């Protein structure tokens, strides 16, 4: 049974940093992990993704240069380090896995068939 569990969210001041963690269990082959976020009243937005087959990464325009996605294969975790956080980064952040198509395409949210429960990130002074 494949499962994703996010952690690391919290309250941070503007300009601060957080590192989100997505623990992936039950996976038996290569997959793509994506981070998505959803703010109140807004659609879910793709933030970053990582392909375990070739370490390919992709980022949304709003986070390029500030967020970094990485993987620790030994710990079965994918991390997203978020720097220079802004109030508009406030959202519930979800990690999701694409185990069928294995395409790191953030605009194709429907390709990600497995989702975690989400973790709240609040950027406020």
C-alpha positions in Angstrom: 0.0 0.0 0.0 1.5 3.3 -1.1 1.2 6.2 1.3 2.4 9.8 1.5 2.8 11.7 4.8 3.7 15.4 4.9 5.3 17.2 7.8 7.2 20.4 8.5 4.5 23.1 8.1 4.0 25.9 10.5 4.0 29.6 11.1 7.0 31.7 9.8 7.7 35.4 9.3 8.1 36.9 5.9 11.6 36.3 4.6 11.9 33.2 6.7 12.4 29.5 5.7 10.7 26.2 6.2 11.5 22.7 5.0 8.6 20.4 4.2 9.0 16.6 4.2 7.1 14.0 2.3 7.6 10.4 3.5 6.8 7.9 0.7 6.1 4.3 1.7 5.1 1.3 -0.3 6.7 2.3 -3.6 8.3 -0.4 -5.6 9.4 1.4 -8.7 10.4 4.9 -9.9 7.8 7.6 -9.5 7.4 11.4 -9.6 6.6 13.4 -6.4 4.9 16.7 -6.8 4.3 19.4 -4.2 1.1 21.4 -4.7 -0.5 24.1 -2.6 -4.0 25.5 -2.1 -4.8 28.8 -0.5 -8.4 29.6 0.6 -10.6 30.5 -2.3 -8.0 29.5 -4.9 -7.3 26.6 -7.1 -4.7 24.0 -6.2 -1.4 25.1 -7.7 1.7 23.0 -8.7 4.8 24.1 -6.9 7.6 21.6 -7.7 8.2 18.1 -8.7 10.9 15.5 -8.7 11.4 12.4 -10.8 13.2 9.5 -9.1 14.2 7.9 -12.4 16.6 10.8 -13.5 16.4 13.4 -10.7 14.6 15.8 -13.0 13.0 18.7 -11.2 10.5 21.4 -12.2 9.2 24.5 -10.4 6.3 26.8 -10.7 7.1 30.4 -11.8 6.1 31.9 -8.5 8.7 29.8 -6.5 11.6 29.6 -8.9 14.8 30.6 -7.2 13.3 30.4 -3.7 12.2 26.7 -3.3 14.3 23.6 -3.8 13.0 20.1 -4.1 15.3 17.2 -3.2 15.2 13.5 -2.3 16.8 11.3 0.4 16.3 7.8 -1.0 17.6 6.1 2.1 14.9 7.7 4.2 12.2 7.5 1.5 11.7 11.2 1.8 11.3 14.1 -0.6 11.9 17.5 0.8 11.0 21.0 -0.3 13.1 23.8 1.2 11.3 27.1 1.1 13.4 30.3 1.4 12.4 34.0 1.3 8.8 33.1 2.1 6.1 35.6 1.3 2.6 36.0 2.7 1.3 34.9 -0.6 3.0 31.5 0.0 0.4 30.8 2.7 -1.5 27.7 1.8 -2.0 24.0 2.6 0.8 22.2 1.0 0.3 18.6 -0.4 2.7 16.1 -1.7 1.4 13.8 -4.4 2.8 10.9 -6.4 2.5 9.9 -10.1 3.3 6.2 -10.3 1.7 5.5 -13.6 2.8 8.1 -16.1 5.8 9.3 -14.2 5.8 12.7 -15.8 7.0 15.7 -13.9 4.4 18.1 -15.3 3.0 20.5 -12.7 0.1 21.7 -14.9 -1.3 18.1 -15.1 -2.5 17.7 -11.6 -4.7 14.8 -12.7 -1.7 12.6 -13.4 -0.9 12.5 -9.6 -3.1 9.7 -8.3 -1.8 9.5 -4.7 -2.1 12.4 -2.3 -1.0 13.1 1.3 -3.2 14.8 3.9 -1.5 18.2 3.6 0.4 20.5 5.9 -0.4 24.1 6.7 2.1 26.8 5.9 1.4 30.3 7.2 3.6 33.3 6.4 2.8 36.2 8.6 4.3 38.8 10.9 
